[in-house]
């Protein structure tokens, strides 16, 4: 089983954000991005738009958030296939 670190979460969030920016696709969402934060002993994944936090998408341990980010990547890829 892969060890999930803060670096893993940062890389996966960057991957999701690259997919969200998809410049040459009509479904691209400009200004939206996700950001991993740490609060109260948990990991949170927040959605931002132009620097403003819109909502918290999920909260859990590192593995749970990493799995959520992976699912986001797969979902974005499938929506564009």
C-alpha positions, 0 to 999 in steps of 0.5 A: 500500500502506497504511503500518503504524505503531505507531498502526495496530497500537494501533487494530487491537488496540483494534478486536479488543478491542471485538469480544471484549467484544461485550456483547450476544452469547453468544460474548463473552469477558469479561476476554480481550484482545490487546495489542501489544508490542515486543521484540527488534526484533519486534512481538508480539501477546499474549493476556491474561485479567484482566491475566495473559499467557496466550500469544503469538499471533504475532510478526513485523514491523508488517505481519505483525501488522497482517494477523493483527489484521485476520484476527482481526477478520474471523474474529470478525465471521464467527463472529457472522454 
